[in-house]
Amino acid sequence: MFSNTTNLLGGHEFEKPEHRQKVADVLRIEAERIPSQASWSYDKIIEGILGGKIKGLWIIATNTAHSWINQNAVKDILDRLDFLVVQDMYHTTETAQLADLVLPAAAWGEKEGTFINSERRIGVIKKVVAAPGQALADFHIFRLIAKYWGCGEMFSRWTSPEAAFQIMKELSRGQPCDISGIEDYRMIDERGGVQWPYPLGAEDQTQQRRLFADGKFYHANGRAKFLFEMPSPMPEPVSEKYPFLLLTGRGTASQWHTQTRTSKSAVLRKLYPSEIYVELNPVDARKLRITSNQRIVVASQRGELVAKAFVTPCVQPGQAFLPMHYATTNRLTLAHFDPYSRQPSYKNCAVNIRKAETADLISAGKPRH
């Protein structure tokens, strides 16, 4: 609804003049100030830096230098920027370490606002403690930047997060994600969250509502529209030199994404392996004469890493699995993207696996035992 994807606020489209006019009217700005086409996707931004079209970049609450595919290449690309700004809770992330300017942002519990979870439920965040040092809520950072850029008047009505929420309600009106029936933060809080859609005049207060329970879909005829394509060939198929398909994903319940926060908890650190590990099927492990806890080298056409072997039937023969949370995992992954969502492909990379030699361990800084 209000996401980091390239859509106009409230699920509107940049390409439609009537959508631009509606958004402009709600925001009380000229429609000409709204772009007539969507902004670039993540991968196009990276390409734009490489092509010299982007000289400065402002990264907010994401850790590109860790999470982006073909990690060695993206670090080189970020180094080409004239100016890199990183806005994050932590100055210790791999991306913040590359920044020319770090804007310290407040954490959950240090700011107020709303969020929408994967079941479409809007919840309220309450501020319970002041942010440390110079840290500010993202909301206030954005307003200050707007002021110093000379466009603060555009946000004169955005006096608080709740005031911004009231504006967002109007932006959603008439859309599939309509929340114009939500009165205020107090209503959200008292109900334990409210699922969208909840248009003005809605009376259903059921806590769990399913979309399309009435059989009507968001098309003129009310019917569902199924889109499908035949499976595409693998962009990097396995070969004699790289015979394994590498999958990456979540490792343990105590790890989260690039471990920006979970690695800071002594309790959580005890619940997952401190060293990166790779899961192998017993069939493949026997062929390679590899046993659990043995250090092995996983290599793709883009880079390699040393990891501990974990022999398990949870992965299929011919496949290997690496948790995405470790800093070295994306040295291997392939710069290939879904043609529609532009999501990177983290699960179609061909790799080779072998026992680690002494030189590999020295290069990786690992003990030799």
Sequence and secondary structure as in RCSB ss.txt:
>XXXX:A:sequence
MFSNTTNLLGGHEFEKPEHRQKVADVLRIEAERIPSQASWSYDKIIEGILGGKIKGLWIIATNTAHSWINQNAVK
DILDRLDFLVVQDMYHTTETAQLADLVLPAAAWGEKEGTFINSERRIGVIKKVVAAPGQALADFHIFRLIAKYWG
CGEMFSRWTSPEAAFQIMKELSRGQPCDISGIEDYRMIDERGGVQWPYPLGAEDQTQQRRLFADGKFYHANGRAK
FLFEMPSPMPEPVSEKYPFLLLTGRGTASQWHTQTRTSKSAVLRKLYPSEIYVELNPVDARKLRITSNQRIVVAS
QRGELVAKAFVTPCVQPGQAFLPMHYATTNRLTLAHFDPYSRQPSYKNCAVNIRKAETADLISAGKPRH
>XXXX:A:secstr
   SSS BGGGB TT HHHHHHHHHHHTS GGGS SS    HHHHHHHHHTTS  EEEEES  HHHHSSSHHHHH
HHHHT SEEEEEES S STTGGG SEEEEB  TTSS EEEE TTSEEEEE   S   TT B HHHHHHHHHHHTT
 GGGGTT  SHHHHHHHHHHHHTTSTT  TT   HHHHHHTT EES   TT     SS  TTTTS  SSTTS   
         SS   SSS EEEEEE   TT  TT TTGGG HHHHTTS SS EEEE HHHHHHHT  TT EEEEE 
SS EEEEEEEE TTS TTEEEEETTSTTGGGS    B TTT  B SS EEEEEEE  HHHHHHHT    
